[in-house]
């Protein structure tokens, strides 16, 4: 199991941004901020709660009450597909055949 966490812009959050906002698909533009404490919480909870397994998420901070139910937070996201090289909603913008030879060799080795 794994949880891949892609943080927004460190410390660009607003003064009232106390809620963790998880998204998927690497589609956010601009400079949405994230409190570094939220990154730490998502890293720890993603490894601890069952619904955090096999997830690739972007984490941001937004207005609202702090998250207390991390199982529900991760359950609202989708798991990555078995054997997938990209996150569940990521665009396939770099086909494996276009990756450097060293990357292709590493992936082949990991796949067995």
Backbone as CSV, one residue per row, in Angstrom:
resi,resn,N_x,N_y,N_z,CA_x,CA_y,CA_z,C_x,C_y,C_z
1,UNK,0.831,-1.204,0.000,0.000,0.000,0.000,0.871,1.262,0.000
2,UNK,0.341,2.305,-0.546,1.048,3.583,-0.614,0.038,4.707,-0.641
3,UNK,0.506,5.906,-0.334,-0.260,7.134,-0.514,0.708,8.157,-1.090
4,UNK,0.430,8.639,-2.279,1.253,9.665,-2.908,0.570,11.003,-2.658
5,UNK,1.314,11.928,-2.075,0.768,13.231,-1.699,1.499,14.312,-2.488
6,UNK,0.744,15.056,-3.269,1.284,16.173,-4.050,0.789,17.467,-3.414
7,UNK,1.670,18.171,-2.726,1.221,19.379,-2.021,1.081,20.588,-2.931
8,UNK,0.177,21.478,-2.537,0.081,22.782,-3.182,1.279,23.621,-2.778
9,UNK,1.176,24.916,-2.973,2.266,25.833,-2.653,2.396,25.963,-1.147
10,UNK,3.558,25.610,-0.623,3.808,25.659,0.809,3.563,27.060,1.350
11,UNK,2.794,27.131,2.407,2.564,28.355,3.171,1.917,29.491,2.377
12,UNK,1.207,29.188,1.305,0.458,30.200,0.560,-1.002,30.232,0.998
13,UNK,-1.348,29.482,2.041,-2.731,29.433,2.492,-3.131,30.760,3.122
14,UNK,-4.428,30.989,3.157,-4.953,32.196,3.785,-5.092,32.023,5.284
15,UNK,-5.339,33.102,6.012,-5.421,33.028,7.478,-6.571,32.154,7.982
16,UNK,-7.643,32.015,7.218,-8.775,31.195,7.654,-8.795,29.806,7.044
17,UNK,-7.736,29.411,6.342,-7.693,28.109,5.657,-7.289,27.013,6.640
18,UNK,-8.293,26.506,7.359,-8.031,25.501,8.391,-8.467,24.106,7.983
19,UNK,-9.085,23.972,6.815,-9.606,22.679,6.364,-8.695,22.087,5.293
20,UNK,-8.502,20.765,5.340,-7.735,20.052,4.319,-8.645,19.771,3.132
21,UNK,-8.151,20.072,1.948,-8.886,19.859,0.693,-8.077,18.885,-0.159
22,UNK,-8.594,17.661,-0.341,-7.936,16.676,-1.199,-8.580,16.694,-2.570
23,UNK,-7.749,16.669,-3.589,-8.231,16.598,-4.974,-7.423,15.553,-5.710
24,UNK,-7.897,15.203,-6.908,-7.177,14.237,-7.736,-7.180,14.692,-9.184
25,UNK,-6.197,14.248,-9.932,-6.161,14.515,-11.361,-5.150,15.551,-11.786
26,UNK,-4.444,16.136,-10.866,-3.378,17.087,-11.198,-3.874,18.150,-12.177
27,UNK,-5.033,18.746,-11.882,-5.633,19.722,-12.799,-5.683,21.132,-12.226
28,UNK,-5.150,21.313,-11.036,-5.216,22.622,-10.380,-4.242,23.585,-11.048
29,UNK,-4.706,24.807,-11.276,-3.843,25.833,-11.846,-3.663,26.960,-10.837
30,UNK,-2.729,27.820,-11.106,-2.479,28.924,-10.188,-1.579,28.486,-9.059
31,UNK,-1.740,29.154,-7.926,-0.898,28.860,-6.767,-1.734,28.585,-5.520
32,UNK,-2.553,27.534,-5.556,-3.328,27.235,-4.352,-2.394,26.795,-3.233
33,UNK,-2.599,27.328,-2.052,-1.684,27.087,-0.953,-2.054,25.923,-0.068
34,UNK,-1.072,25.522,0.707,-1.278,24.455,1.684,-0.415,24.738,2.908
35,UNK,-1.022,24.555,4.050,-0.325,24.670,5.323,0.539,23.415,5.482
36,UNK,1.792,23.579,5.825,2.685,22.415,5.934,2.205,21.421,6.988
37,UNK,1.441,21.874,7.978,0.873,20.942,8.952,-0.174,20.046,8.302
38,UNK,-0.896,20.583,7.307,-1.866,19.757,6.584,-1.164,18.683,5.774
39,UNK,-0.018,19.017,5.198,0.755,18.012,4.460,1.148,16.881,5.406
40,UNK,1.661,17.233,6.576,2.069,16.227,7.557,0.886,15.352,7.970
41,UNK,-0.268,15.972,8.214,-1.453,15.206,8.611,-1.856,14.226,7.517
42,UNK,-1.860,14.678,6.269,-2.273,13.803,5.167,-1.270,12.662,4.986
43,UNK,0.020,12.938,5.130,1.025,11.874,5.027,0.816,10.816,6.111
44,UNK,0.634,11.256,7.338,0.461,10.310,8.444,-0.861,9.550,8.350
45,UNK,-1.946,10.273,8.137,-3.263,9.636,8.100,-3.426,8.756,6.864
46,UNK,-2.839,9.169,5.744,-2.921,8.353,4.533,-2.307,6.978,4.730
47,UNK,-1.258,6.908,5.542,-0.620,5.627,5.832,-1.369,4.837,6.901
48,UNK,-2.178,5.511,7.703,-2.821,4.860,8.846,-4.238,4.367,8.574
49,UNK,-5.008,5.109,7.768,-6.412,4.721,7.563,-6.538,3.811,6.341
50,UNK,-7.413,2.812,6.394,-7.562,1.892,5.267,-7.902,2.583,3.946
51,UNK,-8.727,3.625,3.984,-9.135,4.274,2.732,-8.016,5.115,2.116
52,UNK,-6.883,5.257,2.796,-5.748,5.995,2.246,-4.886,5.154,1.321
53,UNK,-5.104,3.853,1.279,-4.269,2.946,0.483,-4.475,3.141,-1.017
54,UNK,-3.352,3.070,-1.763,-3.346,3.154,-3.234,-3.991,4.444,-3.732
55,UNK,-3.681,5.550,-3.085,-4.239,6.844,-3.471,-3.132,7.782,-3.925
56,UNK,-3.427,8.582,-4.939,-2.597,9.715,-5.337,-3.493,10.929,-5.182
57,UNK,-3.093,11.859,-4.303,-3.928,13.016,-4.001,-3.109,14.296,-4.023
58,UNK,-3.776,15.370,-4.375,-3.216,16.708,-4.217,-3.826,17.268,-2.934
59,UNK,-3.024,17.939,-2.125,-3.524,18.468,-0.861,-3.369,19.984,-0.831
60,UNK,-4.454,20.630,-0.407,-4.508,22.087,-0.301,-5.185,22.445,1.013
61,UNK,-5.093,23.697,1.381,-5.794,24.201,2.563,-6.881,25.148,2.091
62,UNK,-8.044,25.062,2.739,-9.177,25.900,2.356,-9.912,26.350,3.616
63,UNK,-10.873,27.224,3.431,-11.644,27.694,4.579,-12.572,26.589,5.070
64,UNK,-12.871,26.626,6.340,-13.773,25.645,6.915,-13.197,25.036,8.169
65,UNK,-14.003,24.188,8.772,-13.587,23.521,10.006,-12.512,22.484,9.713
66,UNK,-11.595,22.274,10.649,-10.552,21.259,10.452,-11.155,19.868,10.262
67,UNK,-10.485,19.051,9.481,-10.913,17.673,9.247,-10.645,16.854,10.504
68,UNK,-11.632,16.051,10.900,-11.445,15.150,12.039,-11.611,13.692,11.635
69,UNK,-12.271,13.433,10.504,-12.517,12.060,10.047,-11.702,11.803,8.775
70,UNK,-10.483,11.312,8.960,-9.606,11.091,7.813,-10.012,9.865,7.007
71,UNK,-10.659,8.906,7.630,-11.174,7.758,6.879,-12.175,8.250,5.840
72,UNK,-13.085,9.126,6.229,-14.073,9.677,5.292,-13.408,10.571,4.249
73,UNK,-12.401,11.339,4.653,-11.709,12.225,3.709,-11.089,11.418,2.570
74,UNK,-10.376,10.355,2.910,-9.757,9.535,1.864,-10.783,8.680,1.122
75,UNK,-11.842,8.252,1.803,-12.872,7.436,1.155,-13.575,8.208,0.037
76,UNK,-13.562,9.532,0.119,-14.196,10.350,-0.919,-13.321,10.461,-2.172
77,UNK,-12.115,9.882,-2.141,-11.235,9.875,-3.308,-11.253,8.491,-3.932
78,UNK,-10.653,8.394,-5.113,-10.619,7.109,-5.821,-9.223,6.491,-5.731
79,UNK,-9.181,5.169,-5.620,-7.910,4.442,-5.600,-7.316,4.411,-7.000
80,UNK,-5.982,4.390,-7.071,-5.293,4.224,-8.348,-5.575,2.822,-8.883
81,UNK,-5.585,2.687,-10.197,-5.824,1.385,-10.813,-4.668,0.424,-10.567
82,UNK,-4.948,-0.865,-10.497,-3.882,-1.852,-10.297,-2.836,-1.752,-11.415
83,UNK,-1.583,-1.645,-11.045,-0.505,-1.589,-12.024,-0.371,-0.275,-12.770
84,UNK,-1.205,0.706,-12.440,-1.167,1.987,-13.151,0.103,2.750,-12.804
85,UNK,0.605,3.501,-13.767,1.791,4.317,-13.548,1.423,5.751,-13.196
86,UNK,0.200,6.159,-13.448,-0.273,7.508,-13.148,-1.339,7.440,-12.067
87,UNK,-1.592,8.586,-11.430,-2.689,8.675,-10.481,-4.009,8.457,-11.185
88,UNK,-5.039,8.113,-10.435,-6.332,7.686,-10.982,-6.923,8.652,-12.005
89,UNK,-6.848,9.924,-11.816,-7.462,10.872,-12.741,-6.439,11.698,-13.522
90,UNK,-5.162,11.300,-13.445,-4.120,12.027,-14.170,-4.227,11.801,-15.669
91,UNK,-3.885,12.837,-16.428,-3.815,12.706,-17.887,-2.589,11.872,-18.240
92,UNK,-2.722,11.021,-19.225,-1.595,10.223,-19.695,-0.790,11.088,-20.656
93,UNK,-0.038,12.037,-20.085,0.652,13.003,-20.936,2.099,12.626,-21.233
94,UNK,2.620,11.576,-20.610,3.948,11.068,-20.944,3.843,9.548,-21.056
95,UNK,3.610,9.036,-22.262,3.518,7.583,-22.426,4.824,6.916,-21.974
96,UNK,4.712,5.711,-21.456,5.885,4.992,-20.980,6.968,4.899,-22.049
97,UNK,6.577,4.749,-23.301,7.570,4.631,-24.380,8.355,5.922,-24.587
98,UNK,7.860,7.054,-24.069,8.575,8.325,-24.180,9.458,8.621,-22.970
99,UNK,9.392,7.769,-21.954,10.231,7.953,-20.773,11.677,7.583,-21.110
100,UNK,12.640,8.133,-20.374,14.036,7.750,-20.588,14.233,6.247,-20.393
101,UNK,15.231,5.706,-21.033,15.502,4.263,-20.960,15.696,3.807,-19.519
102,UNK,16.335,4.633,-18.692,16.567,4.243,-17.295,15.248,4.101,-16.534
103,UNK,14.297,4.976,-16.823,12.981,4.897,-16.173,12.256,3.643,-16.655
104,UNK,12.285,3.371,-17.943,11.644,2.174,-18.476,12.251,0.918,-17.863
105,UNK,13.576,0.904,-17.694,14.242,-0.267,-17.100,13.841,-0.425,-15.637
106,UNK,13.748,0.665,-14.890,13.329,0.576,-13.494,11.911,0.036,-13.379
107,UNK,11.024,0.506,-14.225,9.638,0.035,-14.177,9.557,-1.438,-14.541
108,UNK,10.294,-1.856,-15.552,10.304,-3.263,-15.946,10.836,-4.129,-14.799
109,UNK,11.862,-3.653,-14.108,12.435,-4.393,-12.992,11.411,-4.499,-11.846
110,UNK,10.720,-3.422,-11.550,9.732,-3.440,-10.473,8.526,-4.300,-10.802
111,UNK,8.182,-4.367,-12.056,7.040,-5.194,-12.475,7.391,-6.669,-12.501
112,UNK,8.692,-6.978,-12.483,9.155,-8.372,-12.430,9.206,-8.966,-13.772
